[in-house]
Amino acid sequence: MSYPPDPNNPYGQPPAAPGYGYPQQAPPAAPGYGYPQQAPMAAPGYGYAPAVPQSMPGLVTTARVLLFIVGGVQTILAIIYVIIGAAAKDATNTLKHTTSDNPFTAMGDAAAGVLIVIAVVFGLFAALSITLGAKFGKGGNSVRVTTIVYGCFGGLVGLLILLGAISAGTAVGLVMAFLWLAISIIWITAMCVRDGVSWFNRPRY
């Protein structure tokens, strides 16, 4: 007859571990293990945010270059008209000193005034063209809208030149009209396409 081992006997066998020799229960599986888990929800708007251009789009760059070119041409025309207007004014003053009551003096003064006004207009548009082109790098949506308005005005000028060239039958006028229309269309298109809108609405840090 066997007796249960004395737990205080230092020479006795250690008690067996609980459950030794018997099948142990498997540890509980992780929640959802072995079953299809729901995919994590994507962040709001992920995959739908518009791509932010890292560099100026090609069509926007073309519009910017055309603004600088047009601004340079307008500056040259303003200088030419100032020179012609000053020369007409000097000729009128000389005519006044040599002859009195000459009807051409009044016409000369009027022509000189018109030329000076045209020179000022070209100078203002040159400043606008160059300023807009310079702000393409860091300007916001206001630069884009101003360029669109400027392009619409340029297209209207091109149409007026075209009508005048057709009436006068001049080839130079036709070339100038089509050139202005093409440049204006490029300005408007570059500001209205998605890349252009994204460029001017991109975040600035």
Backbone bond lengths (Angstrom), bond angles and torsions (degrees), N, CA, C in turn:
res aa  C-N    CA-C-N  psi(-1)  N-CA   C-N-CA  omega(-1)  CA-C   N-CA-C  phi
1 M - - - 1.460 - - 1.506 108.49 -
2 S 1.258 114.65 127.60 1.467 119.68 -176.95 1.512 110.26 -97.07
3 Y 1.304 114.31 149.54 1.458 120.89 178.67 1.525 109.16 -112.06
4 P 1.238 115.20 152.73 1.484 116.56 178.02 1.510 109.44 -66.50
5 P 1.288 117.25 143.23 1.455 120.29 -177.72 1.512 111.50 -63.99
6 D 1.346 110.82 143.15 1.462 117.15 179.17 1.524 108.40 -77.66
7 P 1.306 117.03 124.22 1.478 117.82 -178.89 1.507 112.46 -67.77
8 N 1.348 119.03 -19.82 1.455 121.62 -179.33 1.517 112.26 -92.44
9 N 1.309 118.31 -2.11 1.471 121.43 -178.91 1.506 109.11 -79.30
10 P 1.365 118.34 115.44 1.477 118.83 -178.18 1.498 113.60 -69.48
11 Y 1.384 117.83 -14.45 1.470 120.29 -177.71 1.525 111.96 -100.78
12 G 1.274 115.51 -2.17 1.460 117.99 178.83 1.518 112.05 -78.43
13 Q 1.295 118.07 166.47 1.452 123.05 178.47 1.529 109.82 -75.34
14 P 1.307 116.34 141.74 1.482 117.99 177.66 1.501 110.62 -64.93
15 P 1.261 115.49 145.23 1.482 117.36 179.29 1.522 111.06 -62.70
16 A 1.268 114.43 143.20 1.475 119.01 179.75 1.508 110.39 -66.09
17 A 1.322 114.96 149.43 1.461 119.97 178.19 1.495 109.77 -62.42
18 P 1.281 116.79 145.63 1.485 119.51 -179.81 1.519 110.69 -57.13
19 G 1.300 113.62 129.72 1.453 118.89 176.66 1.512 113.27 80.71
20 Y 1.363 117.87 7.22 1.466 119.18 -178.42 1.512 109.93 -66.90
21 G 1.301 115.92 131.32 1.454 120.46 -179.32 1.496 113.54 91.28
22 Y 1.295 116.53 -5.40 1.453 120.34 179.13 1.527 108.47 -115.03
23 P 1.313 118.40 149.28 1.476 119.75 177.76 1.516 110.81 -62.99
24 Q 1.312 114.21 126.51 1.450 119.09 -179.54 1.525 110.13 -89.38
25 Q 1.299 113.27 152.65 1.463 118.72 -179.68 1.530 109.90 -73.85
26 A 1.284 115.88 131.80 1.477 120.69 179.72 1.514 109.72 -63.87
27 P 1.356 116.99 143.77 1.470 119.04 179.16 1.522 110.54 -63.25
28 P 1.282 114.77 145.02 1.484 116.93 -178.17 1.524 111.17 -59.52
29 A 1.296 114.99 137.11 1.469 120.21 -179.34 1.511 109.70 -70.36
30 A 1.310 114.39 155.59 1.454 119.24 177.83 1.510 109.75 -62.10
31 P 1.303 117.38 147.41 1.473 120.05 -177.92 1.519 110.58 -55.28
32 G 1.305 114.67 127.26 1.456 119.60 176.96 1.509 114.11 81.15
33 Y 1.359 118.29 3.43 1.460 120.15 -177.52 1.514 109.41 -68.26
34 G 1.318 114.77 130.42 1.460 118.53 179.16 1.510 112.95 89.23
35 Y 1.303 116.81 -5.53 1.449 120.68 179.85 1.526 108.95 -118.66
36 P 1.307 117.89 148.42 1.468 118.77 179.37 1.517 110.49 -62.73
37 Q 1.313 115.10 125.25 1.456 120.22 -179.89 1.519 110.20 -93.89
38 Q 1.298 114.95 152.77 1.465 120.18 179.57 1.516 109.55 -73.18
39 A 1.302 116.00 133.09 1.464 120.22 179.92 1.515 109.60 -64.48
40 P 1.332 116.81 143.06 1.471 119.14 179.30 1.515 110.56 -63.39
41 M 1.296 114.31 142.74 1.469 119.74 -179.31 1.516 109.80 -69.37
42 A 1.312 115.18 136.16 1.462 119.89 179.55 1.514 109.39 -72.54
43 A 1.288 114.04 156.25 1.457 118.84 177.64 1.517 109.90 -62.64
44 P 1.327 118.40 146.85 1.475 120.52 -179.00 1.513 111.18 -55.87
45 G 1.326 114.81 127.80 1.450 119.44 177.00 1.515 114.26 81.65
46 Y 1.336 117.55 0.55 1.461 118.93 -177.48 1.519 109.06 -67.37
47 G 1.302 116.91 131.71 1.455 121.06 -179.85 1.509 113.64 89.70
48 Y 1.331 117.00 -7.73 1.458 120.33 -178.84 1.520 112.51 -118.33
49 A 1.308 116.99 -6.55 1.465 119.52 -179.75 1.523 109.87 -69.63
50 P 1.325 118.63 134.30 1.463 120.32 179.99 1.520 111.25 -64.89
51 A 1.302 114.71 144.46 1.461 119.70 -179.95 1.523 109.96 -68.34
52 V 1.313 115.68 132.02 1.462 121.07 179.45 1.522 108.45 -92.13
53 P 1.328 118.73 117.32 1.468 119.88 -179.17 1.516 111.12 -66.10
54 Q 1.329 115.36 134.28 1.457 120.72 179.25 1.524 111.95 -86.14
55 S 1.316 117.14 -22.59 1.459 121.24 177.83 1.526 108.28 -134.88
56 M 1.313 116.09 161.25 1.458 121.16 -176.26 1.528 110.24 -63.48
57 P 1.350 117.54 127.08 1.473 119.85 179.06 1.519 112.13 -60.03
58 G 1.327 114.86 156.41 1.462 119.95 -174.65 1.512 113.79 -61.64
59 L 1.344 117.11 -43.46 1.469 119.30 -178.89 1.523 111.08 -67.51
60 V 1.332 116.95 -35.66 1.466 120.52 177.00 1.534 109.66 -66.40
61 T 1.322 116.81 -39.51 1.462 120.33 176.91 1.524 111.00 -62.47
62 T 1.335 116.87 -40.66 1.465 120.86 177.61 1.523 110.78 -61.83
63 A 1.331 116.40 -43.81 1.466 119.85 178.17 1.526 110.84 -62.39
64 R 1.312 116.47 -38.02 1.468 119.82 179.52 1.526 111.15 -65.84
65 V 1.326 117.10 -44.03 1.465 120.68 178.84 1.537 110.33 -61.91
66 L 1.335 116.24 -41.15 1.463 119.66 179.12 1.529 111.14 -64.86
67 L 1.317 117.39 -35.21 1.466 119.51 175.97 1.523 111.08 -62.54
68 F 1.318 116.59 -43.46 1.470 119.35 178.14 1.521 111.35 -64.76
69 I 1.336 116.90 -41.47 1.472 119.97 -179.83 1.530 110.42 -64.33
70 V 1.328 116.19 -47.37 1.461 120.35 179.52 1.527 110.35 -62.18
71 G 1.333 116.91 -40.77 1.458 120.02 177.65 1.519 112.20 -62.01
72 G 1.336 116.89 -39.52 1.464 119.78 177.07 1.517 112.40 -65.29
73 V 1.350 116.28 -42.45 1.467 119.67 178.52 1.525 110.62 -64.77
74 Q 1.320 116.53 -42.04 1.465 119.40 178.75 1.530 111.65 -63.75
75 T 1.323 116.79 -35.68 1.471 119.58 176.78 1.521 110.86 -64.45
76 I 1.333 116.06 -43.84 1.474 119.76 178.67 1.528 111.00 -62.44
77 L 1.333 117.04 -42.88 1.465 120.32 179.08 1.524 111.08 -64.66
78 A 1.328 116.85 -38.50 1.469 119.20 177.91 1.523 111.12 -61.98
79 I 1.322 116.26 -42.05 1.472 119.76 178.97 1.529 110.57 -64.86
80 I 1.342 116.53 -42.08 1.466 120.05 -179.92 1.525 110.90 -62.41
81 Y 1.328 116.85 -44.62 1.463 119.79 -179.29 1.530 111.45 -66.86
82 V 1.322 117.03 -34.87 1.470 119.16 176.01 1.523 110.53 -63.60
83 I 1.343 116.74 -43.35 1.471 120.41 179.73 1.528 110.77 -63.85
84 I 1.338 116.31 -44.91 1.466 119.12 -179.85 1.526 110.70 -65.47
85 G 1.339 116.35 -41.80 1.462 119.31 179.17 1.512 112.08 -64.17
86 A 1.342 116.71 -39.93 1.470 119.59 177.98 1.519 110.79 -65.80
87 A 1.343 116.22 -39.35 1.468 119.53 178.69 1.522 111.05 -65.45
88 A 1.336 116.79 -40.93 1.467 119.90 177.95 1.521 110.95 -64.56
89 K 1.330 116.95 -37.42 1.463 120.09 178.80 1.532 110.89 -67.00
90 D 1.328 117.06 -41.66 1.471 120.15 178.09 1.525 111.23 -63.70
91 A 1.355 115.53 -41.89 1.465 118.71 179.09 1.526 110.92 -63.60
92 T 1.317 116.68 -37.41 1.464 120.09 178.84 1.533 111.14 -67.20
93 N 1.329 115.33 -42.14 1.476 118.10 178.18 1.526 111.91 -63.65
94 T 1.341 116.15 -39.48 1.473 119.24 177.04 1.515 111.32 -63.46
95 L 1.330 116.06 -39.00 1.459 120.27 179.80 1.526 110.78 -67.39
96 K 1.307 116.42 -33.27 1.459 119.43 178.47 1.529 111.57 -66.73
97 H 1.331 116.11 -36.45 1.467 118.97 -178.42 1.531 112.19 -75.80
98 T 1.308 117.67 -28.03 1.461 120.28 -176.75 1.523 112.41 -87.67
99 T 1.307 116.86 -38.19 1.464 120.53 -178.86 1.522 108.99 -130.19
100 S 1.276 115.58 152.39 1.463 121.14 177.82 1.523 109.96 -112.18
101 D 1.320 115.47 151.59 1.465 121.84 178.69 1.524 111.17 56.77
102 N 1.321 116.20 43.23 1.468 120.72 177.15 1.520 108.39 -94.00
103 P 1.342 117.39 124.45 1.474 118.66 -177.71 1.533 112.97 -65.97
104 F 1.327 117.53 -20.07 1.466 119.40 -178.08 1.527 112.64 -75.36
105 T 1.337 116.79 -17.48 1.463 118.19 179.85 1.532 111.24 -67.12
106 A 1.315 116.27 -40.26 1.468 119.85 178.74 1.527 110.36 -66.74
107 M 1.313 116.18 -40.54 1.463 119.71 177.80 1.526 110.96 -65.15
108 G 1.331 116.60 -38.35 1.458 120.17 178.93 1.522 112.03 -65.69
109 D 1.338 116.04 -40.98 1.468 119.41 177.41 1.535 110.96 -63.06
110 A 1.331 115.64 -42.62 1.469 119.57 179.81 1.526 111.11 -64.57
111 A 1.326 116.51 -43.13 1.469 120.15 179.53 1.523 110.90 -63.90
112 A 1.320 117.02 -42.20 1.460 120.55 178.94 1.521 110.75 -62.63
113 G 1.330 116.48 -41.06 1.464 119.77 178.09 1.515 112.52 -63.54
114 V 1.334 116.51 -42.41 1.467 120.55 178.89 1.526 110.50 -63.03
115 L 1.325 116.44 -42.92 1.462 120.10 -179.63 1.533 111.83 -63.38
116 I 1.318 115.99 -39.33 1.465 119.96 178.43 1.525 110.29 -65.85
117 V 1.333 117.05 -40.76 1.465 120.53 178.35 1.526 110.59 -63.02
118 I 1.334 116.66 -43.46 1.467 120.07 177.77 1.519 110.81 -61.81
119 A 1.329 116.38 -39.58 1.465 119.83 178.63 1.525 111.27 -63.19
120 V 1.325 116.27 -40.03 1.471 119.53 178.68 1.527 110.62 -65.67
121 V 1.334 116.74 -41.12 1.471 120.06 178.88 1.522 110.78 -62.12
122 F 1.332 116.57 -46.04 1.465 119.49 177.83 1.531 110.92 -62.12
123 G 1.316 116.97 -37.64 1.465 119.85 178.77 1.517 112.09 -64.54
124 L 1.343 116.94 -40.20 1.461 120.39 179.00 1.526 111.11 -66.07
125 F 1.325 116.07 -43.35 1.463 118.75 179.11 1.528 111.41 -67.65
126 A 1.321 116.47 -33.48 1.464 119.36 176.28 1.520 110.80 -64.29
127 A 1.316 116.24 -42.46 1.473 119.67 177.43 1.519 111.08 -63.38
128 L 1.337 117.09 -39.55 1.466 120.29 178.69 1.518 111.41 -65.71
129 S 1.332 117.11 -44.44 1.468 120.47 -178.98 1.525 111.33 -61.95
130 I 1.310 116.48 -47.02 1.464 120.35 -177.81 1.529 110.81 -68.07
131 T 1.341 117.35 -38.51 1.461 120.56 179.21 1.524 111.43 -64.53
132 L 1.329 116.43 -43.79 1.464 119.52 178.31 1.521 111.01 -62.61
133 G 1.330 116.66 -45.03 1.463 119.07 178.80 1.515 112.31 -61.46
134 A 1.332 117.02 -37.46 1.466 120.15 -179.56 1.522 111.94 -69.80
135 K 1.341 117.93 -27.73 1.457 121.40 -177.40 1.523 112.97 -89.10
136 F 1.311 118.89 -0.06 1.459 120.28 179.20 1.528 111.76 -63.50
137 G 1.325 117.30 -27.12 1.457 119.53 -176.91 1.514 112.96 -72.41
138 K 1.333 117.85 -41.91 1.460 121.28 -174.76 1.523 112.94 -124.55
139 G 1.326 117.37 -0.58 1.453 119.84 -178.02 1.513 112.64 -72.48
140 G 1.320 115.46 159.39 1.445 121.79 -179.21 1.517 112.68 -103.25
141 N 1.336 114.70 -153.67 1.453 120.16 -175.07 1.524 112.34 -65.67
142 S 1.330 117.89 -27.13 1.468 119.70 179.15 1.527 111.20 -63.76
143 V 1.334 117.41 -35.82 1.470 120.88 176.56 1.524 110.12 -64.71
144 R 1.321 116.52 -40.62 1.470 120.28 179.40 1.519 111.01 -63.74
145 V 1.334 117.28 -45.66 1.466 120.55 -179.01 1.533 110.57 -65.66
146 T 1.334 117.08 -41.52 1.469 119.97 178.77 1.526 110.96 -62.50
147 T 1.331 116.65 -38.73 1.470 119.68 178.16 1.524 111.11 -65.79
148 I 1.332 117.04 -37.00 1.469 119.89 177.27 1.533 110.27 -63.35
149 V 1.327 116.24 -45.66 1.479 119.97 178.90 1.527 110.08 -62.39
150 Y 1.321 116.02 -41.91 1.470 120.17 178.83 1.522 110.79 -63.61
151 G 1.334 116.50 -39.45 1.464 119.49 177.11 1.516 112.61 -65.54
152 C 1.337 116.80 -38.05 1.467 119.58 176.93 1.527 111.04 -64.83
153 F 1.323 116.36 -41.10 1.466 119.67 177.19 1.529 110.62 -64.41
154 G 1.328 116.59 -41.68 1.464 119.41 176.94 1.517 112.64 -62.79
155 G 1.352 116.66 -37.97 1.464 119.16 176.50 1.515 111.95 -64.77
156 L 1.343 116.84 -37.71 1.466 119.84 177.01 1.526 111.04 -64.61
157 V 1.345 116.16 -42.28 1.465 119.58 176.58 1.528 110.63 -61.55
158 G 1.334 116.21 -40.65 1.461 119.66 178.40 1.520 112.52 -62.29
159 L 1.339 116.68 -39.38 1.463 119.70 177.59 1.528 111.49 -65.71
160 L 1.332 116.68 -40.10 1.470 119.28 178.07 1.531 111.00 -64.65
161 I 1.334 116.00 -41.08 1.472 118.85 177.36 1.526 110.30 -64.26
162 L 1.333 116.23 -37.99 1.463 119.95 179.54 1.524 111.34 -64.11
163 L 1.334 116.49 -44.10 1.464 119.24 178.69 1.516 111.26 -64.13
164 G 1.339 116.61 -41.51 1.459 119.04 177.97 1.508 112.37 -65.72
165 A 1.343 117.40 -37.38 1.468 120.37 179.33 1.518 111.60 -68.71
166 I 1.335 116.43 -37.23 1.470 119.27 177.86 1.529 110.22 -66.65
167 S 1.341 116.16 -40.51 1.472 119.06 179.78 1.525 111.37 -66.62
168 A 1.362 115.70 -40.10 1.467 119.08 -178.69 1.527 112.22 -85.23
169 G 1.319 117.17 -17.93 1.466 120.16 -179.61 1.521 113.07 70.30
170 T 1.341 117.40 35.04 1.464 120.98 -179.21 1.527 109.79 -101.34
171 A 1.311 115.49 133.29 1.466 120.10 179.63 1.527 111.70 -72.36
172 V 1.336 115.61 -35.00 1.472 118.92 179.96 1.523 110.49 -63.07
173 G 1.336 116.29 -41.03 1.457 120.06 178.20 1.516 112.04 -63.16
174 L 1.332 116.84 -39.30 1.462 120.09 178.12 1.528 111.22 -63.40
175 V 1.320 116.53 -42.78 1.465 120.41 179.32 1.521 110.46 -63.12
176 M 1.322 116.54 -44.46 1.461 120.16 179.19 1.521 111.58 -63.67
177 A 1.334 116.49 -39.61 1.461 120.28 -179.44 1.526 110.82 -64.66
178 F 1.335 116.89 -48.92 1.466 119.65 -179.39 1.531 111.41 -65.49
179 L 1.325 117.04 -33.48 1.459 120.31 177.87 1.524 110.97 -65.87
180 W 1.339 116.26 -44.75 1.458 119.59 178.59 1.521 111.10 -64.85
181 L 1.316 117.29 -40.82 1.463 120.26 179.03 1.526 111.21 -63.19
182 A 1.338 116.70 -42.55 1.467 119.92 -179.68 1.530 111.12 -64.05
183 I 1.325 116.42 -44.30 1.467 120.10 -179.93 1.530 110.38 -63.92
184 S 1.319 116.84 -42.55 1.467 120.04 -179.35 1.517 111.20 -64.79
185 I 1.323 117.13 -39.49 1.475 120.41 178.56 1.523 110.41 -64.55
186 I 1.318 117.60 -39.45 1.470 120.68 178.09 1.523 110.40 -63.80
187 W 1.329 117.37 -42.84 1.473 120.28 178.23 1.523 111.14 -59.44
188 I 1.323 115.83 -49.34 1.465 119.62 -177.05 1.524 110.90 -65.45
189 T 1.332 116.62 -44.88 1.465 120.02 -178.11 1.522 111.67 -63.57
190 A 1.327 117.03 -42.95 1.467 120.30 -178.80 1.518 111.77 -62.89
191 M 1.317 117.37 -30.23 1.461 120.38 -179.32 1.525 112.79 -84.88
192 C 1.323 117.66 -17.80 1.467 120.95 -175.21 1.520 114.00 -102.21
193 V 1.321 119.15 -19.65 1.460 120.12 179.07 1.520 109.70 -70.38
194 R 1.351 115.49 164.75 1.462 120.43 -175.15 1.523 112.58 -61.54
195 D 1.331 116.70 -41.14 1.469 119.30 -179.61 1.525 111.25 -63.30
196 G 1.329 116.10 -40.46 1.454 118.91 178.85 1.517 112.65 -65.98
197 V 1.342 116.68 -41.91 1.460 120.14 178.51 1.523 110.46 -64.30
198 S 1.349 116.75 -42.65 1.470 120.34 179.53 1.521 111.40 -64.44
199 W 1.327 117.02 -36.20 1.458 119.56 -178.42 1.529 111.50 -65.41
200 F 1.320 117.18 -44.04 1.460 119.79 -176.93 1.530 112.44 -81.64
201 N 1.347 117.87 -16.10 1.456 120.76 177.35 1.526 112.61 -103.61
202 R 1.312 117.15 9.30 1.472 119.74 -177.33 1.532 109.58 -68.62
203 P 1.333 117.15 151.73 1.475 118.92 178.08 1.523 111.45 -69.18
204 R 1.298 115.25 142.74 1.467 121.16 179.05 1.523 107.90 -120.43
205 Y 1.320 115.35 131.79 1.466 121.27 -176.71 1.519 110.08 -112.83
